[in-house]
Amino acid sequence: MQIGKGREGWYIGIAVGILLIASFFIIQGAIESGVNLQTLKDTGRDLAPWFIIAFGTSFLLVEGIDMLAEQFRRRRFQEGRVEGRREANREWADWNERREKAQREDRPFNEPPPSAKQS
Protein backbone atom coordinates (compact mmCIF):
# COMPACT_ATOMS: atom_id res chain seq x y z
CA MET A 1 0.00 0.00 0.00
CA GLN A 2 1.20 3.45 -0.83
CA ILE A 3 0.15 6.91 0.30
CA GLY A 4 -1.05 9.15 -2.50
CA LYS A 5 1.31 11.95 -3.43
CA GLY A 6 0.57 15.15 -1.56
CA ARG A 7 -1.43 13.45 1.19
CA GLU A 8 1.44 12.47 3.47
CA GLY A 9 0.79 15.43 5.75
CA TRP A 10 -2.84 14.40 6.27
CA TYR A 11 -1.78 10.83 6.97
CA ILE A 12 0.78 11.84 9.60
CA GLY A 13 -1.48 14.52 11.08
CA ILE A 14 -4.40 12.15 11.64
CA ALA A 15 -2.13 9.44 13.07
CA VAL A 16 -0.48 11.88 15.46
CA GLY A 17 -3.88 13.21 16.53
CA ILE A 18 -5.09 9.70 17.34
CA LEU A 19 -1.85 8.93 19.18
CA LEU A 20 -2.08 12.14 21.22
CA ILE A 21 -5.62 11.36 22.30
CA ALA A 22 -4.73 7.75 23.20
CA SER A 23 -1.57 8.90 25.00
CA PHE A 24 -3.51 11.44 27.00
CA PHE A 25 -5.91 8.85 28.38
CA ILE A 26 -3.26 6.18 28.96
CA ILE A 27 -0.86 8.58 30.68
CA GLN A 28 -3.68 10.09 32.73
CA GLY A 29 -4.52 6.58 33.97
CA ALA A 30 -0.87 5.94 34.77
CA ILE A 31 -0.57 9.17 36.75
CA GLU A 32 -3.72 8.37 38.73
CA SER A 33 -2.34 4.97 39.70
CA GLY A 34 1.01 6.43 40.76
CA VAL A 35 4.13 6.81 38.65
CA ASN A 36 6.81 4.15 39.08
CA LEU A 37 8.92 1.96 36.79
CA GLN A 38 6.22 -0.66 36.35
CA THR A 39 3.63 1.99 35.52
CA LEU A 40 5.93 3.40 32.82
CA LYS A 41 6.41 -0.08 31.34
CA ASP A 42 2.65 -0.65 31.41
CA THR A 43 2.09 2.72 29.75
CA GLY A 44 4.48 1.81 26.93
CA ARG A 45 2.83 -1.58 26.52
CA ASP A 46 -0.61 0.03 26.43
CA LEU A 47 0.49 2.61 23.87
CA ALA A 48 2.09 0.12 21.43
CA PRO A 49 -1.12 -1.13 19.78
CA TRP A 50 -2.27 2.47 19.37
CA PHE A 51 0.55 3.09 16.88
CA ILE A 52 -0.91 0.40 14.62
CA ILE A 53 -4.43 1.64 15.17
CA ALA A 54 -3.44 5.28 14.57
CA PHE A 55 -1.51 4.73 11.35
CA GLY A 56 -3.94 2.15 10.03
CA THR A 57 -6.93 4.37 10.71
CA SER A 58 -5.27 7.43 9.21
CA PHE A 59 -4.38 5.44 6.08
CA LEU A 60 -7.96 4.24 5.73
CA LEU A 61 -9.33 7.74 6.28
CA VAL A 62 -6.97 9.55 3.91
CA GLU A 63 -6.92 6.98 1.12
CA GLY A 64 -10.50 5.81 1.67
CA ILE A 65 -11.89 9.32 1.35
CA ASP A 66 -9.84 9.83 -1.80
CA MET A 67 -11.07 6.55 -3.28
CA LEU A 68 -14.69 7.45 -2.53
CA ALA A 69 -14.20 10.91 -4.04
CA GLU A 70 -12.67 9.39 -7.17
CA GLN A 71 -15.61 6.99 -7.54
CA PHE A 72 -17.99 9.94 -7.17
CA ARG A 73 -16.07 11.95 -9.81
CA ARG A 74 -16.10 9.02 -12.24
CA ARG A 75 -19.82 8.43 -11.73
CA ARG A 76 -20.61 12.14 -12.21
CA PHE A 77 -18.41 12.19 -15.34
CA GLN A 78 -20.29 9.20 -16.79
CA GLU A 79 -23.65 10.71 -15.88
CA GLY A 80 -22.55 13.95 -17.54
CA ARG A 81 -21.58 12.09 -20.70
CA VAL A 82 -24.94 10.31 -20.79
CA GLU A 83 -26.77 13.59 -20.22
CA GLY A 84 -24.69 15.26 -22.95
CA ARG A 85 -25.51 12.47 -25.40
CA ARG A 86 -29.22 12.76 -24.62
CA GLU A 87 -29.09 16.51 -25.17
CA ALA A 88 -27.23 16.10 -28.48
CA ASN A 89 -29.66 13.40 -29.62
CA ARG A 90 -32.59 15.66 -28.73
CA GLU A 91 -31.07 18.53 -30.73
CA TRP A 92 -30.58 16.27 -33.74
CA ALA A 93 -34.08 14.79 -33.46
CA ASP A 94 -35.64 18.27 -33.21
CA TRP A 95 -33.57 19.52 -36.14
CA ASN A 96 -34.49 16.48 -38.23
CA GLU A 97 -38.16 16.88 -37.36
CA ARG A 98 -38.06 20.52 -38.53
CA ARG A 99 -36.22 19.45 -41.70
CA GLU A 100 -38.73 16.69 -42.50
CA LYS A 101 -41.66 19.03 -41.77
CA ALA A 102 -40.24 21.61 -44.17
CA GLN A 103 -39.74 18.89 -46.78
CA ARG A 104 -43.35 17.67 -46.36
CA GLU A 105 -44.64 21.21 -46.66
CA ASP A 106 -42.40 21.73 -49.69
CA ARG A 107 -40.61 24.74 -48.19
CA PRO A 108 -36.91 25.46 -48.19
CA PHE A 109 -34.93 24.42 -45.13
CA ASN A 110 -31.57 26.09 -44.69
CA GLU A 111 -31.03 25.68 -40.93
CA PRO A 112 -27.55 24.28 -40.31
CA PRO A 113 -27.37 20.91 -38.51
CA PRO A 114 -26.56 20.93 -34.79
CA SER A 115 -22.99 19.82 -35.48
CA ALA A 116 -22.35 23.04 -37.42
CA LYS A 117 -23.45 25.29 -34.55
CA GLN A 118 -20.89 26.85 -32.23
CA SER A 119 -21.57 26.40 -28.50
C-alpha positions as CSV (number, residue, x, y, z in Angstrom):
1,M,0.0,0.0,0.0
2,Q,1.2,3.4,-0.8
3,I,0.2,6.9,0.3
4,G,-1.1,9.1,-2.5
5,K,1.3,11.9,-3.4
6,G,0.6,15.1,-1.6
7,R,-1.4,13.5,1.2
8,E,1.4,12.5,3.5
9,G,0.8,15.4,5.8
10,W,-2.8,14.4,6.3
11,Y,-1.8,10.8,7.0
12,I,0.8,11.8,9.6
13,G,-1.5,14.5,11.1
14,I,-4.4,12.2,11.6
15,A,-2.1,9.4,13.1
16,V,-0.5,11.9,15.5
17,G,-3.9,13.2,16.5
18,I,-5.1,9.7,17.3
19,L,-1.9,8.9,19.2
20,L,-2.1,12.1,21.2
21,I,-5.6,11.4,22.3
22,A,-4.7,7.8,23.2
23,S,-1.6,8.9,25.0
24,F,-3.5,11.4,27.0
25,F,-5.9,8.9,28.4
26,I,-3.3,6.2,29.0
27,I,-0.9,8.6,30.7
28,Q,-3.7,10.1,32.7
29,G,-4.5,6.6,34.0
30,A,-0.9,5.9,34.8
31,I,-0.6,9.2,36.8
32,E,-3.7,8.4,38.7
33,S,-2.3,5.0,39.7
34,G,1.0,6.4,40.8
35,V,4.1,6.8,38.7
36,N,6.8,4.1,39.1
37,L,8.9,2.0,36.8
38,Q,6.2,-0.7,36.4
39,T,3.6,2.0,35.5
40,L,5.9,3.4,32.8
41,K,6.4,-0.1,31.3
42,D,2.6,-0.7,31.4
43,T,2.1,2.7,29.8
44,G,4.5,1.8,26.9
45,R,2.8,-1.6,26.5
46,D,-0.6,0.0,26.4
47,L,0.5,2.6,23.9
48,A,2.1,0.1,21.4
49,P,-1.1,-1.1,19.8
50,W,-2.3,2.5,19.4
51,F,0.5,3.1,16.9
52,I,-0.9,0.4,14.6
53,I,-4.4,1.6,15.2
54,A,-3.4,5.3,14.6
55,F,-1.5,4.7,11.4
56,G,-3.9,2.1,10.0
57,T,-6.9,4.4,10.7
58,S,-5.3,7.4,9.2
59,F,-4.4,5.4,6.1
60,L,-8.0,4.2,5.7
61,L,-9.3,7.7,6.3
62,V,-7.0,9.5,3.9
63,E,-6.9,7.0,1.1
64,G,-10.5,5.8,1.7
65,I,-11.9,9.3,1.4
66,D,-9.8,9.8,-1.8
67,M,-11.1,6.6,-3.3
68,L,-14.7,7.4,-2.5
69,A,-14.2,10.9,-4.0
70,E,-12.7,9.4,-7.2
71,Q,-15.6,7.0,-7.5
72,F,-18.0,9.9,-7.2
73,R,-16.1,12.0,-9.8
74,R,-16.1,9.0,-12.2
75,R,-19.8,8.4,-11.7
76,R,-20.6,12.1,-12.2
77,F,-18.4,12.2,-15.3
78,Q,-20.3,9.2,-16.8
79,E,-23.7,10.7,-15.9
80,G,-22.6,14.0,-17.5
81,R,-21.6,12.1,-20.7
82,V,-24.9,10.3,-20.8
83,E,-26.8,13.6,-20.2
84,G,-24.7,15.3,-23.0
85,R,-25.5,12.5,-25.4
86,R,-29.2,12.8,-24.6
87,E,-29.1,16.5,-25.2
88,A,-27.2,16.1,-28.5
89,N,-29.7,13.4,-29.6
90,R,-32.6,15.7,-28.7
91,E,-31.1,18.5,-30.7
92,W,-30.6,16.3,-33.7
93,A,-34.1,14.8,-33.5
94,D,-35.6,18.3,-33.2
95,W,-33.6,19.5,-36.1
96,N,-34.5,16.5,-38.2
97,E,-38.2,16.9,-37.4
98,R,-38.1,20.5,-38.5
99,R,-36.2,19.5,-41.7
100,E,-38.7,16.7,-42.5
101,K,-41.7,19.0,-41.8
102,A,-40.2,21.6,-44.2
103,Q,-39.7,18.9,-46.8
104,R,-43.4,17.7,-46.4
105,E,-44.6,21.2,-46.7
106,D,-42.4,21.7,-49.7
107,R,-40.6,24.7,-48.2
108,P,-36.9,25.5,-48.2
109,F,-34.9,24.4,-45.1
110,N,-31.6,26.1,-44.7
111,E,-31.0,25.7,-40.9
112,P,-27.6,24.3,-40.3
113,P,-27.4,20.9,-38.5
114,P,-26.6,20.9,-34.8
115,S,-23.0,19.8,-35.5
116,A,-22.4,23.0,-37.4
117,K,-23.5,25.3,-34.6
118,Q,-20.9,26.8,-32.2
119,S,-21.6,26.4,-28.5
